[in-house]
Amino acid sequence: MNIQTFENLLNILSNLPTFMQKKLEELKRAKDLINRPDFIWHILLQSFATMGNSRGFEGLILNKSNYDRVTFDKLTLLTDEQILNLFESVFKDAKVRMPTLKAKWLLKNYHIINSIGG
């Protein structure tokens, strides 16, 4: 590679279009996400929040007060009935679609994760 080609490449990389800059930022955030200690639980919450439509993402994942109510650690002292009621309540508050059904599914997932060490 000659110096002119190298300079052209540097110029292109230094002036990426906005959509490419956004994609790079998204990829960097995804890398940080996988290093979360609660990665599996977080991804499950995100999946349940967006299953059917994306409205629940804002209401559950981006809403810290709703999200904090259903962190994995907060569930350990609750009974199954309390957990189920909590999930359903938070899902309704967050405008997650099918809150009752998803609460039951998430409780099953909670037990699976808990059975292998949390």
Buried (B, 14 or more C-beta within 10 A) or exposed (E): EEEEEEEEEEEEEEEEEEEEEEEEEEEEEEEEEEEEEBEBBBEBBBEBBBBEEEBBBBBBBEBEEBBEBBEBEEBEEEEEEEBBEBBBBBBEBBBBBBBEEBBEBBBEBBEEBEEEEB
